[in-house]
Amino acid sequence: EETQVRSLRYLQKEDLRIRILNQARIYLGWSSCRVADHVQILQCYRCLSFGHIAKDCRAAA
């Protein structure tokens, strides 16, 4: 069986997002799909620290 990954990164209505997350699965046609919240984490590619990006990095060069 082949595993496929799809992403939906934006739901405009917060109540719909919460309802879908609480179900843990949604059904699209004949397919059952797991759902998870998307958390975007900033990481600097200059110093590899989290919470900022390279253009805002204060680490010594």
N, CA, C and O atoms as a CHARMM CRD file, in Angstrom:
* protein
*
  244
    1    1 GLU  N      0.83600  -1.18400   0.00000 PROA 1      0.00000
    2    1 GLU  CA     0.00000   0.00000   0.00000 PROA 1      0.00000
    3    1 GLU  C      0.88000   1.24600   0.00000 PROA 1      0.00000
    4    1 GLU  O      1.82700   1.34600   0.78000 PROA 1      0.00000
    5    2 GLU  N      0.57100   2.16600  -0.85400 PROA 2      0.00000
    6    2 GLU  CA     1.34500   3.40300  -0.98600 PROA 2      0.00000
    7    2 GLU  C      0.81400   4.47100  -0.02900 PROA 2      0.00000
    8    2 GLU  O     -0.39400   4.68500   0.06600 PROA 2      0.00000
    9    3 THR  N      1.73000   5.13700   0.67900 PROA 3      0.00000
   10    3 THR  CA     1.35000   6.21600   1.58500 PROA 3      0.00000
   11    3 THR  C      1.50100   7.54500   0.87100 PROA 3      0.00000
   12    3 THR  O      2.52600   7.80900   0.24100 PROA 3      0.00000
   13    4 GLN  N      0.48900   8.36900   0.96900 PROA 4      0.00000
   14    4 GLN  CA     0.52700   9.69300   0.36300 PROA 4      0.00000
   15    4 GLN  C      0.36200  10.74300   1.44700 PROA 4      0.00000
   16    4 GLN  O     -0.34800  10.52900   2.42900 PROA 4      0.00000
   17    5 VAL  N      1.01600  11.87000   1.26400 PROA 5      0.00000
   18    5 VAL  CA     0.93400  12.96300   2.22900 PROA 5      0.00000
   19    5 VAL  C      0.36100  14.18100   1.53000 PROA 5      0.00000
   20    5 VAL  O      0.78600  14.54100   0.43200 PROA 5      0.00000
   21    6 ARG  N     -0.60300  14.80800   2.17500 PROA 6      0.00000
   22    6 ARG  CA    -1.19700  16.04200   1.66400 PROA 6      0.00000
   23    6 ARG  C     -1.25900  17.03800   2.79900 PROA 6      0.00000
   24    6 ARG  O     -1.36500  16.65200   3.96300 PROA 6      0.00000
   25    7 SER  N     -1.19600  18.29900   2.47400 PROA 7      0.00000
   26    7 SER  CA    -1.23700  19.33900   3.49800 PROA 7      0.00000
   27    7 SER  C     -2.30600  20.37000   3.17900 PROA 7      0.00000
   28    7 SER  O     -2.48800  20.77400   2.03100 PROA 7      0.00000
   29    8 LEU  N     -2.99800  20.78000   4.21500 PROA 8      0.00000
   30    8 LEU  CA    -3.89600  21.92400   4.16900 PROA 8      0.00000
   31    8 LEU  C     -3.44000  22.79900   5.31600 PROA 8      0.00000
   32    8 LEU  O     -3.56100  22.41400   6.47900 PROA 8      0.00000
   33    9 ARG  N     -2.92000  23.96700   5.00400 PROA 9      0.00000
   34    9 ARG  CA    -2.26300  24.75600   6.03400 PROA 9      0.00000
   35    9 ARG  C     -3.06800  25.92900   6.54600 PROA 9      0.00000
   36    9 ARG  O     -2.60500  26.64800   7.43100 PROA 9      0.00000
   37   10 TYR  N     -4.25200  26.14400   6.02000 PROA 10     0.00000
   38   10 TYR  CA    -4.98300  27.32400   6.45100 PROA 10     0.00000
   39   10 TYR  C     -6.47700  27.06300   6.44300 PROA 10     0.00000
   40   10 TYR  O     -7.05700  26.72300   5.41100 PROA 10     0.00000
   41   11 LEU  N     -7.08400  27.22200   7.59000 PROA 11     0.00000
   42   11 LEU  CA    -8.54100  27.20400   7.68400 PROA 11     0.00000
   43   11 LEU  C     -8.96100  28.54400   8.25000 PROA 11     0.00000
   44   11 LEU  O     -8.50400  28.94000   9.32200 PROA 11     0.00000
   45   12 GLN  N     -9.81700  29.23600   7.54500 PROA 12     0.00000
   46   12 GLN  CA   -10.19500  30.58700   7.93800 PROA 12     0.00000
   47   12 GLN  C    -11.02600  30.60700   9.21600 PROA 12     0.00000
   48   12 GLN  O    -10.90700  31.53400  10.01700 PROA 12     0.00000
   49   13 LYS  N    -11.85600  29.60800   9.41100 PROA 13     0.00000
   50   13 LYS  CA   -12.73800  29.58900  10.57500 PROA 13     0.00000
   51   13 LYS  C    -12.12100  28.74900  11.69100 PROA 13     0.00000
   52   13 LYS  O    -11.90900  27.54700  11.53200 PROA 13     0.00000
   53   14 GLU  N    -11.83900  29.38900  12.80900 PROA 14     0.00000
   54   14 GLU  CA   -11.19700  28.72500  13.94500 PROA 14     0.00000
   55   14 GLU  C    -12.04300  27.57200  14.47800 PROA 14     0.00000
   56   14 GLU  O    -11.49600  26.52400  14.82200 PROA 14     0.00000
   57   15 ASP  N    -13.36000  27.74100  14.55500 PROA 15     0.00000
   58   15 ASP  CA   -14.21700  26.67400  15.08100 PROA 15     0.00000
   59   15 ASP  C    -14.16900  25.42900  14.19800 PROA 15     0.00000
   60   15 ASP  O    -14.24500  24.31300  14.71100 PROA 15     0.00000
   61   16 LEU  N    -14.04400  25.59600  12.88700 PROA 16     0.00000
   62   16 LEU  CA   -13.92200  24.46300  11.97400 PROA 16     0.00000
   63   16 LEU  C    -12.58800  23.75300  12.18100 PROA 16     0.00000
   64   16 LEU  O    -12.53800  22.52300  12.19700 PROA 16     0.00000
   65   17 ARG  N    -11.51300  24.51100  12.33800 PROA 17     0.00000
   66   17 ARG  CA   -10.18700  23.92600  12.58500 PROA 17     0.00000
   67   17 ARG  C    -10.20000  23.08100  13.85300 PROA 17     0.00000
   68   17 ARG  O     -9.69100  21.96000  13.85900 PROA 17     0.00000
   69   18 ILE  N    -10.77500  23.61100  14.92000 PROA 18     0.00000
   70   18 ILE  CA   -10.82200  22.89000  16.19300 PROA 18     0.00000
   71   18 ILE  C    -11.66900  21.62900  16.06600 PROA 18     0.00000
   72   18 ILE  O    -11.30000  20.57800  16.59000 PROA 18     0.00000
   73   19 ARG  N    -12.79200  21.72700  15.37900 PROA 19     0.00000
   74   19 ARG  CA   -13.67000  20.56600  15.20100 PROA 19     0.00000
   75   19 ARG  C    -12.95900  19.46000  14.42100 PROA 19     0.00000
   76   19 ARG  O    -13.06400  18.28700  14.78000 PROA 19     0.00000
   77   20 ILE  N    -12.24100  19.81900  13.36600 PROA 20     0.00000
   78   20 ILE  CA   -11.50800  18.82400  12.57300 PROA 20     0.00000
   79   20 ILE  C    -10.37800  18.20900  13.38900 PROA 20     0.00000
   80   20 ILE  O    -10.17300  16.99700  13.33500 PROA 20     0.00000
   81   21 LEU  N     -9.64400  19.02000  14.14200 PROA 21     0.00000
   82   21 LEU  CA    -8.55600  18.49300  14.97100 PROA 21     0.00000
   83   21 LEU  C     -9.07700  17.54500  16.04600 PROA 21     0.00000
   84   21 LEU  O     -8.42600  16.54500  16.35000 PROA 21     0.00000
   85   22 ASN  N    -10.22100  17.83700  16.61800 PROA 22     0.00000
   86   22 ASN  CA   -10.79900  16.97500  17.65000 PROA 22     0.00000
   87   22 ASN  C    -11.23100  15.62100  17.10300 PROA 22     0.00000
   88   22 ASN  O    -11.27900  14.64200  17.84800 PROA 22     0.00000
   89   23 GLN  N    -11.54300  15.55300  15.82800 PROA 23     0.00000
   90   23 GLN  CA   -11.93800  14.28300  15.21400 PROA 23     0.00000
   91   23 GLN  C    -10.73500  13.38200  14.96600 PROA 23     0.00000
   92   23 GLN  O    -10.89100  12.16300  14.90200 PROA 23     0.00000
   93   24 ALA  N     -9.55300  13.94400  14.82600 PROA 24     0.00000
   94   24 ALA  CA    -8.29500  13.22800  14.56900 PROA 24     0.00000
   95   24 ALA  C     -8.22300  12.60500  13.17500 PROA 24     0.00000
   96   24 ALA  O     -7.12500  12.31000  12.70200 PROA 24     0.00000
   97   25 ARG  N     -9.33700  12.39800  12.51500 PROA 25     0.00000
   98   25 ARG  CA    -9.36000  11.86100  11.15200 PROA 25     0.00000
   99   25 ARG  C    -10.48400  12.53500  10.37900 PROA 25     0.00000
  100   25 ARG  O    -11.52700  12.87800  10.93500 PROA 25     0.00000
  101   26 ILE  N    -10.24800  12.71500   9.08900 PROA 26     0.00000
  102   26 ILE  CA   -11.31800  13.15400   8.20400 PROA 26     0.00000
  103   26 ILE  C    -11.39600  12.16400   7.04900 PROA 26     0.00000
  104   26 ILE  O    -10.42500  11.47100   6.74200 PROA 26     0.00000
  105   27 TYR  N    -12.53100  12.11000   6.42900 PROA 27     0.00000
  106   27 TYR  CA   -12.73700  11.19800   5.31200 PROA 27     0.00000
  107   27 TYR  C    -12.92000  12.00700   4.04200 PROA 27     0.00000
  108   27 TYR  O    -13.80000  12.86200   3.94800 PROA 27     0.00000
  109   28 LEU  N    -12.06800  11.71800   3.06900 PROA 28     0.00000
  110   28 LEU  CA   -12.12600  12.35700   1.75900 PROA 28     0.00000
  111   28 LEU  C    -12.41000  11.26000   0.74500 PROA 28     0.00000
  112   28 LEU  O    -11.53000  10.47200   0.40000 PROA 28     0.00000
  113   29 GLY  N    -13.63400  11.22100   0.28000 PROA 29     0.00000
  114   29 GLY  CA   -14.01800  10.12500  -0.60500 PROA 29     0.00000
  115   29 GLY  C    -13.95000   8.81600   0.16100 PROA 29     0.00000
  116   29 GLY  O    -14.60200   8.66800   1.19500 PROA 29     0.00000
  117   30 TRP  N    -13.16100   7.85700  -0.33800 PROA 30     0.00000
  118   30 TRP  CA   -13.00300   6.56200   0.31600 PROA 30     0.00000
  119   30 TRP  C    -11.74900   6.51100   1.17300 PROA 30     0.00000
  120   30 TRP  O    -11.39400   5.44600   1.67900 PROA 30     0.00000
  121   31 SER  N    -11.08100   7.62100   1.34500 PROA 31     0.00000
  122   31 SER  CA    -9.82700   7.64000   2.10300 PROA 31     0.00000
  123   31 SER  C    -10.01700   8.24500   3.48700 PROA 31     0.00000
  124   31 SER  O    -10.71000   9.24900   3.65200 PROA 31     0.00000
  125   32 SER  N     -9.39500   7.62200   4.47100 PROA 32     0.00000
  126   32 SER  CA    -9.37200   8.13700   5.83700 PROA 32     0.00000
  127   32 SER  C     -8.03300   8.84200   6.03400 PROA 32     0.00000
  128   32 SER  O     -6.97800   8.24900   5.81000 PROA 32     0.00000
  129   33 CYS  N     -8.07400  10.10200   6.45000 PROA 33     0.00000
  130   33 CYS  CA    -6.85300  10.90000   6.56900 PROA 33     0.00000
  131   33 CYS  C     -6.65500  11.38100   8.00000 PROA 33     0.00000
  132   33 CYS  O     -7.58500  11.89800   8.62000 PROA 33     0.00000
  133   34 ARG  N     -5.44200  11.20900   8.52500 PROA 34     0.00000
  134   34 ARG  CA    -5.11800  11.74400   9.84200 PROA 34     0.00000
  135   34 ARG  C     -4.92300  13.24500   9.73200 PROA 34     0.00000
  136   34 ARG  O     -4.48000  13.74600   8.69900 PROA 34     0.00000
  137   35 VAL  N     -5.25200  13.95700  10.78800 PROA 35     0.00000
  138   35 VAL  CA    -5.06700  15.40100  10.80300 PROA 35     0.00000
  139   35 VAL  C     -4.21500  15.79300  12.00400 PROA 35     0.00000
  140   35 VAL  O     -4.24600  15.14000  13.04700 PROA 35     0.00000
  141   36 ALA  N     -3.45900  16.86400  11.83600 PROA 36     0.00000
  142   36 ALA  CA    -2.62800  17.40100  12.91500 PROA 36     0.00000
  143   36 ALA  C     -2.50600  18.89900  12.70900 PROA 36     0.00000
  144   36 ALA  O     -2.56400  19.39300  11.58300 PROA 36     0.00000
  145   37 ASP  N     -2.34000  19.60000  13.79400 PROA 37     0.00000
  146   37 ASP  CA    -2.16400  21.04300  13.72200 PROA 37     0.00000
  147   37 ASP  C     -0.77800  21.35700  13.16300 PROA 37     0.00000
  148   37 ASP  O      0.18800  20.65300  13.45600 PROA 37     0.00000
  149   38 HSD  N     -0.68600  22.39200  12.37500 PROA 38     0.00000
  150   38 HSD  CA     0.59300  22.81700  11.80700 PROA 38     0.00000
  151   38 HSD  C      1.18400  23.90300  12.69400 PROA 38     0.00000
  152   38 HSD  O      0.54800  24.92400  12.95600 PROA 38     0.00000
  153   39 VAL  N      2.39400  23.67200  13.14800 PROA 39     0.00000
  154   39 VAL  CA     3.08200  24.65100  13.98100 PROA 39     0.00000
  155   39 VAL  C      4.33600  25.07700  13.22900 PROA 39     0.00000
  156   39 VAL  O      5.21300  24.25900  12.95100 PROA 39     0.00000
  157   40 GLN  N      4.41300  26.35000  12.90800 PROA 40     0.00000
  158   40 GLN  CA     5.57500  26.85900  12.18400 PROA 40     0.00000
  159   40 GLN  C      6.61000  27.34900  13.19500 PROA 40     0.00000
  160   40 GLN  O      6.31500  28.19500  14.03900 PROA 40     0.00000
  161   41 ILE  N      7.81200  26.81300  13.10000 PROA 41     0.00000
  162   41 ILE  CA     8.89100  27.18900  14.00300 PROA 41     0.00000
  163   41 ILE  C      9.97600  27.87700  13.18800 PROA 41     0.00000
  164   41 ILE  O     10.48200  27.31700  12.21600 PROA 41     0.00000
  165   42 LEU  N     10.32800  29.08700  13.58600 PROA 42     0.00000
  166   42 LEU  CA    11.40100  29.81100  12.90500 PROA 42     0.00000
  167   42 LEU  C     12.74600  29.25900  13.34500 PROA 42     0.00000
  168   42 LEU  O     12.96300  29.02600  14.53400 PROA 42     0.00000
  169   43 GLN  N     13.65300  29.04700  12.39500 PROA 43     0.00000
  170   43 GLN  CA    15.01100  28.63700  12.71900 PROA 43     0.00000
  171   43 GLN  C     15.97700  29.41300  11.84500 PROA 43     0.00000
  172   43 GLN  O     15.80300  29.50600  10.63000 PROA 43     0.00000
  173   44 CYS  N     16.98400  29.96200  12.47500 PROA 44     0.00000
  174   44 CYS  CA    18.00900  30.73300  11.79200 PROA 44     0.00000
  175   44 CYS  C     18.97700  29.79400  11.07900 PROA 44     0.00000
  176   44 CYS  O     19.46500  28.83400  11.67400 PROA 44     0.00000
  177   45 TYR  N     19.25000  30.06500   9.82200 PROA 45     0.00000
  178   45 TYR  CA    20.18900  29.24600   9.06400 PROA 45     0.00000
  179   45 TYR  C     21.62200  29.73000   9.23400 PROA 45     0.00000
  180   45 TYR  O     22.54900  29.14000   8.68000 PROA 45     0.00000
  181   46 ARG  N     21.80300  30.78700   9.98600 PROA 46     0.00000
  182   46 ARG  CA    23.13800  31.30200  10.26300 PROA 46     0.00000
  183   46 ARG  C     23.70900  30.68300  11.54100 PROA 46     0.00000
  184   46 ARG  O     24.81700  30.14700  11.53200 PROA 46     0.00000
  185   47 CYS  N     22.94900  30.75900  12.64000 PROA 47     0.00000
  186   47 CYS  CA    23.43800  30.23500  13.92200 PROA 47     0.00000
  187   47 CYS  C     22.69400  28.97000  14.35000 PROA 47     0.00000
  188   47 CYS  O     23.06300  28.34700  15.34600 PROA 47     0.00000
  189   48 LEU  N     21.65600  28.58800  13.61300 PROA 48     0.00000
  190   48 LEU  CA    20.83100  27.40700  13.85600 PROA 48     0.00000
  191   48 LEU  C     19.99100  27.48400  15.12500 PROA 48     0.00000
  192   48 LEU  O     19.44800  26.46900  15.56200 PROA 48     0.00000
  193   49 SER  N     19.87200  28.66300  15.72300 PROA 49     0.00000
  194   49 SER  CA    18.99800  28.84900  16.87900 PROA 49     0.00000
  195   49 SER  C     17.56000  29.01600  16.40600 PROA 49     0.00000
  196   49 SER  O     17.30400  29.27600  15.23000 PROA 49     0.00000
  197   50 PHE  N     16.63500  28.86300  17.33000 PROA 50     0.00000
  198   50 PHE  CA    15.21600  28.97700  17.02000 PROA 50     0.00000
  199   50 PHE  C     14.68200  30.33700  17.43700 PROA 50     0.00000
  200   50 PHE  O     15.24000  30.99100  18.31800 PROA 50     0.00000
  201   51 GLY  N     13.59900  30.75500  16.80000 PROA 51     0.00000
  202   51 GLY  CA    12.90100  31.96700  17.18500 PROA 51     0.00000
  203   51 GLY  C     13.23200  33.19400  16.36000 PROA 51     0.00000
  204   51 GLY  O     12.63100  34.24900  16.56400 PROA 51     0.00000
  205   52 HSD  N     14.16800  33.08600  15.43700 PROA 52     0.00000
  206   52 HSD  CA    14.48700  34.20200  14.54900 PROA 52     0.00000
  207   52 HSD  C     15.03600  33.64500  13.24100 PROA 52     0.00000
  208   52 HSD  O     15.30500  32.44900  13.13000 PROA 52     0.00000
  209   53 ILE  N     15.20000  34.52400  12.24900 PROA 53     0.00000
  210   53 ILE  CA    15.76200  34.11200  10.96500 PROA 53     0.00000
  211   53 ILE  C     17.08500  34.83100  10.74100 PROA 53     0.00000
  212   53 ILE  O     17.42300  35.75400  11.48200 PROA 53     0.00000
  213   54 ALA  N     17.82800  34.41900   9.73400 PROA 54     0.00000
  214   54 ALA  CA    19.19100  34.90200   9.50900 PROA 54     0.00000
  215   54 ALA  C     19.27800  36.42000   9.37600 PROA 54     0.00000
  216   54 ALA  O     20.23000  37.01800   9.87800 PROA 54     0.00000
  217   55 LYS  N     18.32300  37.05200   8.72300 PROA 55     0.00000
  218   55 LYS  CA    18.41300  38.50400   8.54000 PROA 55     0.00000
  219   55 LYS  C     18.28800  39.26000   9.85700 PROA 55     0.00000
  220   55 LYS  O     18.70200  40.41700   9.93900 PROA 55     0.00000
  221   56 ASP  N     17.72700  38.63400  10.89100 PROA 56     0.00000
  222   56 ASP  CA    17.59300  39.25900  12.20500 PROA 56     0.00000
  223   56 ASP  C     18.58100  38.69200  13.22200 PROA 56     0.00000
  224   56 ASP  O     18.48600  38.99900  14.41000 PROA 56     0.00000
  225   57 CYS  N     19.52300  37.87300  12.77200 PROA 57     0.00000
  226   57 CYS  CA    20.45100  37.17400  13.66600 PROA 57     0.00000
  227   57 CYS  C     21.44600  38.14600  14.29400 PROA 57     0.00000
  228   57 CYS  O     22.00600  39.00600  13.61400 PROA 57     0.00000
  229   58 ARG  N     21.65500  37.99600  15.60200 PROA 58     0.00000
  230   58 ARG  CA    22.60200  38.83600  16.33400 PROA 58     0.00000
  231   58 ARG  C     23.86200  38.07500  16.73500 PROA 58     0.00000
  232   58 ARG  O     24.71900  38.61800  17.43100 PROA 58     0.00000
  233   59 ALA  N     23.97900  36.83500  16.30500 PROA 59     0.00000
  234   59 ALA  CA    25.15300  36.02500  16.64300 PROA 59     0.00000
  235   59 ALA  C     26.38900  36.57300  15.93900 PROA 59     0.00000
  236   59 ALA  O     26.29700  37.12600  14.84300 PROA 59     0.00000
  237   60 ALA  N     27.53800  36.41700  16.57500 PROA 60     0.00000
  238   60 ALA  CA    28.80000  36.87300  15.98000 PROA 60     0.00000
  239   60 ALA  C     29.08700  36.06600  14.71800 PROA 60     0.00000
  240   60 ALA  O     28.85600  34.85800  14.67700 PROA 60     0.00000
  241   61 ALA  N     29.58400  36.73400  13.71000 PROA 61     0.00000
  242   61 ALA  CA    29.84200  36.08100  12.42100 PROA 61     0.00000
  243   61 ALA  C     31.04400  35.19500  12.45000 PROA 61     0.00000
  244   61 ALA  O     31.38300  34.58100  11.43900 PROA 61     0.00000
